[in-house]
Amino acid sequence: MLCRTAAIGITENNKADVKISIGLGDVDDRIKTLGSAKGEAFIISGRAFDELEKTSSRLVITTANPIANISFQIIADYVNAIFGKMTSKQAKVIFELLKGGLQQDVVKRLKKSKSTISQHANSGRWAEIEKILNQFDLLVKAIS
């Protein structure tokens, strides 16, 4: 989400975004370079990214567990819907909130009024994003 908000936030006309494939699984050995990375997580992430390239979606989350993948797909679709409509101004605020800042911190960092930051956080669907992140954490813990 940080990557997507950073990309969306750098353009005023929302032309920038990124595609992300997240694979959850085992990883073999310590990773020295991405090209030499091995393990289930990298294999399923790569396969999912190949499929993602054929769609307009921007996020996919996969595991070796087909039942968990249903839940992760719901999360990814919800995130795609939120971020697909996010404006640059909203993305800048959500980016700061994702980094752990409070709205008061974002007011200072972006040099905007409290009401402006609150408005962008609300219209950027920050409450829903927080809930999605909590659900993602619970799901990952449940399948681990």
Beta strands, then each sheet from edge to edge (+ up, - down):
strand 1: 20-23
strand 2: 59-62
sheet 1: 1+ 2+
end
